[in-house]
């Protein structure tokens, strides 16, 4: 139930420091006496902590007194009586040691919560009004409707002024704008950077590696037997063509005397060919036959881990399922590898801009935004290819669009560096080249790590 209290009369006292104790004692007595005045619903005084910048412009401590009146008539009577004499009373008691200012506030509505609890159910703060001043939660707890659940879930997608669209538009079309605005303190209008990175990376991997016909095969009709037979026939014809081409190459090598006729061992079949050339007394080894001599040039610590037995086992596992488990493990490791790449490249930016006086986390933020843009561009390219295939558009249209957008990615990085770090074209271009080289090296190292972990996980 809500009860209405009338207007609030507020008085602020700025006090000389040497009389603060005497004034606080006077104010305590004044508040107690004021509570007995007709028309005054409540009276509170606050000794504001000086650590919260409560001092006035002259460095004097301040005290605030709030007089809650029952209605407008009570306010008029209060100002004609006790309220109108406060300034004179203070002047007579403390002289120039206290400076008084006053104002009338709007009507105050106090919210009494159900169950008699005045505290926020979320954070425990004292409630005044329908919403908590600390966390923003509504005072009254209630069940929400199904429509509200759906609106909360998809509202940002359809509201043009939502943070989602205010983030995506500059992310795509204004290189470096998000990073620049974030560092300038303009943050509330945009999605948090790391949340945006996670959303974009997740969206990319879902779009790139999700095949509806394979993962949701139950929803699609099976392919007719005639189409399967036709596809197998075409595959057999293609294999036969490749076999004949391979045989022609071998015959030409023999005719030219590049290889002796008896050196060719093996056979060609319809699925492909296996060619073994006998180079002398060396015995051919199987594809998974790793010898200890192959590892002699490696460091000792690596040799202890990459033993021939372990490598042979990995090779056999990969050959056993045609690399499916290896590819699955690799795809699982790529997101983690790209996250590891972020702090590495932030260190590179820190080294390229040693005099920028920027913190390391600011350089990290730059690459978080760039990788978010990169994932978004790749996602749009994949969707464009799939839509073009679905609509039967000429193949040149999506290919041309993808080529143009691919050239836009490095241009985007260069413009972002100029906007965020504010240096000239020549200096930025030199650092841009150095950054690309470092990025290629860092990307290669992290991908090799992902490959190694994937191989040892099969």
Steps between C-alpha positions, in 0.01 A plus 500: 500500500632848409455791735557853379706750692489860388790715386842489662677812624879457485754718682876468449736638764864580413693516828839630609712207615569640848129506593388167347455333839292784644287519185428123498372521857280798409369318191407191702290712736346688207389178327345365820305822553388517136338155515240641737396778259157456339512394135851351520483128415871434547831679543844353430848645516806359326863555592643421157838326494774736385659214302199512268590855392242650733701818559384819329707710260676668795594169661246514785309189620131484415191371675162441338162510675182371332155608623218277366169689498158338473371734224546836330307680773728356766801622300363855487432497874845356570675771296302771676596359838791274597642462149514871436687565825773232459737738320461761775540238775824370347632852446425593859667184633807473273522827305705478181625153597207332318371568148140387430336408165149357454276354230163326462508151346225321308240284666652187656325166447601229744444140402406253771582149385268207549580301809621808683854475360654838396804329347573412136452128443805494272773701677346577840519880464229719656217563252346839421267485202423224251863428405815443703743789478798261527428212257189621314278200580127563533364510852213258460582143404267352239488224240573622147304393195621283213496804271734686734740205498504501119540879492796484736663231287455658156431865577853611412473340155201707393556829685707723273626708794615196699862450601530214251441717194683799644800266530478308170464804274824675609674163537449436127508846348715720724842342564637570847189691611402256775849492651536879479161563662561242771833659594330842505245372753203463261412142590138464612363512144708201384519129583782411742810416290570147625133404487489620141813296418350183646171553315671564165739206532219266606284620211783440253574144611130411503445636149827362360480143630127439536354296214120476531475196273754311707424622853121515449466218248174383659327816374594437135373240257758235403674539166331285230682185396524626140694809610733290715568262208564794266743658748688172541523459123640851460748434780615177332545679166706773668717239675557317169599824331754575773635145480558531128671836542729353765582205276588735214736696727676181610535379141654832395750484787601148396527595131715803581731283705440699817410185689581138412204284411579245770516774764126557490322276743135500593178525311238745396137440584171679450517689830845644439852364493791404722839558341825368648831573333786270600807718537746223576554285805284716728201303623171686470332574830135525586333838529499479882850358543689767699865424576700640792756639256234735366488677837873544564503869406231588754582638847530243778192623686295460182646156418391374842140590413493421127609139515471283185248278675276795587525650150420164338195466725379850406549428131309172520214665688470774239513250212252273676207746483633700203585793727146573620590502870808710426297761312236509776769557764661768287172688460450481875846649560490786249281735716738459795800558272349825372431618855866430586599701192328814636739574790799411280402760242425752774864467610604568139293820494650599834846462344402691184360793700739534798442877532122495471455487881226246452447212739540143381126438535432783252708322236318178587167678450613603150549139394181382671306740280699408187450126550128561559486682165703220335262230625199704389642546149573128462149417620342737247715355220392143582134603520529682167639189329225281641223745410638539147504122458147471637366770265695373201685829445793513257816380672687818404281719723586347841863443395545865402335615823722273708815622323408864564413434865824304545700802382299714743628304802867617481386852405276496808798413721710786359224759544434373853866548594492856368178591681590345836868596519482823301831479312580595139453279196866413445575416864176306532570310177844389622353382830215340306745288299684400819168410661399282204831310515463451876137397454595238241769360731272501804214344307729227363635417845156481662363288214798263525426471870136424421610237246735336750238488774243362255743229384586390853131494594388241245 
